[in-house]
Amino acid sequence: MWVMYNPNPAGRQVGDCAVRALTKALNIDWETAYALMSNNGFNMCDMPSSDGVWGAVLRQHGFYRYAVSNGCPYCYTATDFCRDNPRGTYVLAFGSHCAAVVNGDLYDSWDSSNEIPQFYWTKELK
């Protein structure tokens, strides 16, 4: 189920989906997530919002990356993922967007339930 979630301290919706997802997945505030991503981006000579940069932050915090099953690559939605994963913390990547899933709920500033996840991060070893 989608839960409206926007920890941006100014309430803005400014293309900060990776920052928002990290705040929920790592249980940290927006400023800390932004600083972690910015520092990684600087060290990696890449933009903070790139998959590799925010993914590296998750990896540094014990998360592992997995591909979403290719059984139905154009019909398996975030809603399906939430139903199939009622326990645990995940970050779903949808291509140009990402969002956090915690215990089967999708946390995002807009309803991305129908987006098609390409990969995900979790602390669970699969």
N, C-alpha and C positions, 0 to 999 in steps of 0.2 A: 504494500500500500504506500502511496506517495504521501510524504509529510513535508509541508512547506518548511524550508530551512534556509535562512540567509543570515549568517553570522557577521556579514560585512558591518563594521562598526558605524558606518554612515548610512546603512540600509541600501546601498547602491547595488545595482545589478550591472556589473562592469566587465563581464568576461572573466570572472575570477572563479570559475567552476572548480579548478584544481585546488585552489586555496580553500574553498568551501568544503570540498570532499576531504582534504587532509585534516581540516579542523575536526570533522566528525570522526574520521577513522582513527586519528591519533589522540583525540580528546584534548585538543589544544585550542588556543584562541586564534583569531584571524591574523593578528599581527605576527604571532610566532610562526604560523604556517607560511605566511608571506616571506618572512625573513629567511626561513629554512630554504624555501624555493629560490629566493633571490641569491643567497649565498651559493647554493649548488649551481645555479645558472651561471654565476660569475666564474666559479671554478671550472665548469665544463665548457665555458665559452658558448653558451646557448641561452635561449630565452627561458625564463622561469616557468612558463606555462607549457613548455614542450614535454611530451610524454616521457622522454628520457630523464628529464630533470626532476619532475615530481615523482616519477617512478623510483628514482634513486633515493629520494627522501623516504619513500615507503620501505625500500630495501634496507636502508640504514636503521629503520625501526622494526625490523624483523618480518616484513611482509615478503611474500613470494608471488610471482606473476604466473598466471595460467591462461591458456587459450580457452575460449568458450567453445563448447562442442560444435562441430561442423555438421551435425545431423540435420539441422534446418537453418542454414545460415541467414535466411532472410525473414524468418518468422519467429525466432526465439527472442522475445522482448525482455526488457528490464522487469516487467511484471512477472514473466515466467521465471526469471532468475530469482526474484524475491520469493516466489512460491516454493521453488526448489531448494532454497537456502534460508530456512526460517531461523537459523541460529548462526551467530558469528558476525564478523565485521569484514566488509568488502569495499573495494573501490572499483566501480565499473567504468570501462573506457568505451566510448561510442564513436571513436574517430576524432571529431573535433569537440567533443564534450566528455565530461566525466561526472560521476556522482557517487555518493556513499550509500551503502546498504548496511544497516545494522539490525540484526535479528528480524530479517524479512521486510523491513521498512526501507523505502527509497527516500533519502534525504536530498532535496534539491530545491532551488529557488523557483523552479517551474516544473510542471508535470512532465517528466521525461520517461514516464512508464512505458510508452510505446517505442522508445528508442531500441535499437538493436546493438547489444554489447558485443565488442570484438574480443576483448580480454578483460581480466579482472585481477586484482591483487587481494591477498588475504594472508593472515598469519598461519592459517591451517596448512599443514603439509598434506598435499593430496596425492 
